[in-house]
Amino acid sequence: MKTLITKSLAGFYLILIVGCSSSDVEGKWQYDGGVYNGKARNAATEFSMQRTYKSDTYEAFLLEGQAQPELYNSGTYEINGDSILITSKFSSQPSQNDNVTITYKFKTEGNKMTTSGVLPNGMVVEEYWKKVD
């Protein structure tokens, strides 16, 4: 389980939308799969990952069965045109990206969001999210 969570966290830093405002991002989004260095990966079935975006902050939670949601990451974000700048302020696992701002491209269409970019370790990531709130 920890390995699966760690792999899922690799793409966690990706976030949001093309030419939208922070109000388009606000709410709760659930991870719905992605492509990592050209390899597709479906969302896990034994747990889910959700992000809650508020005006300029986010929190990322792991949900598993009836257990309380587990906060695994949080920080701030800023939308600049078709980019979102993410700064992680907390990570439940050791991370070299704490207090580092990472820029990603994003777009939303209805209740779907796609984020894409290159992580600091060089991994090329495209993630899919669906709005659940």
N, C-alpha and C positions, 0 to 999 in steps of 0.2 A: 504494500500500500504506500509506504513512504517513497519508494522509487517512482511509483506512478504519480504521486503528488509532486515530487521533485521535477519530473519531466514536464508535468503540466505547468509548473511554475516558470519553466524556461520561457514560455510564451506569455506569461502573465502580464508583462510590462506593456504589451500592446494594448492600445485602447481605441479610438473612436472615429471621426466623421469628415466628409468632404464638404467644405463650405457651409457648415452649420454652426449654430451657436451652442453655448453650454446648456441651454434649456432643451435642445434636441437630445442631449446625452443624459440629462437627469433622469433618475429612476433606477430600476433593477434590471440587470442583464444577465443571462445565463449562457455559459460557454456551450457552443454547438459544433465543435470540431475545428480543424484547421489544417494547414499545410506547413510543414517544418522542413526546411532545406529540400523542398520538392517531394516530400513524403507525406501523404494524407494521413490524418489521424482523426478518428471519430471521438466524440465526447464519451467519457467513461460512463458505464452503466451502474457501477456500484456506488458512485458518489457524483455530486455536481458541484460546479464552481459558479459563483455568482458575484457580480460587482454591483455596488450601489454607488451612484454618482449623485453628488449634491452640487451646489453652485460652483465650487472650485476644489472640492475634495472628493476622494473615493475611498471605499473600503471593499476588500475582496474576501469572500467567505467560502469555506469548504463545507458542504452539506452532505451528511452521510446518515441515512436512515432516520431514526427518531432523535438522534443526538443533537445537542445544541449546535447551531452554526459556529464554525471555528474561524476566527479572523486570522488570515494568513498574510495579508498585506494591506497597507493603506498609505495614503499620501495626498499630493495635490496634483491638479492638472490645469492646463490652460489651452484653449483652442485658438489657433492662429491660422485662419484661412482653411486649407484642407489638411492641416496638421494638428496633432495634439501633442503637447509637451507634458510628459509624465515625470514626476519626481517622487520616488518611493521614500517614505519617511519611517516606515516600519515593515519588517519582514520577519515572519516566525521562524524562518530558516536563514542561516548565514547567507549574506548576499553582498557582492561587491558593488551593487547598484544603488545602495542606500545613499540618499542625498545627491544622486547623480540625475540630471535631467536628460531624458531620452525622448527623441522626436519620432513620431510615427504618422503615417498617412491614414485617413479613415474616411468612411462614408456610411450613411444610413439610408435605408429604403424601407419605409413603413416601420415594422417592428424588428427589422434585421439590421445588424451593424457588421461591417467588415473593417478590420484593422490590419495594417501591413507595415513592415519595416525590417530593419536589420538590428538585431540585438548587439550589445557591446562585444559579445563573444564571437560575432560574425554570423550567427544563425539567421537565415532569412525566414521570416515568419509571416503567415497570413492566417488570421483567426476570424471565426464566425461567431456571432453572439445574437441571441434573440431576446427581445424585451419581454419581461415577465411581470412588470408592474409599471 
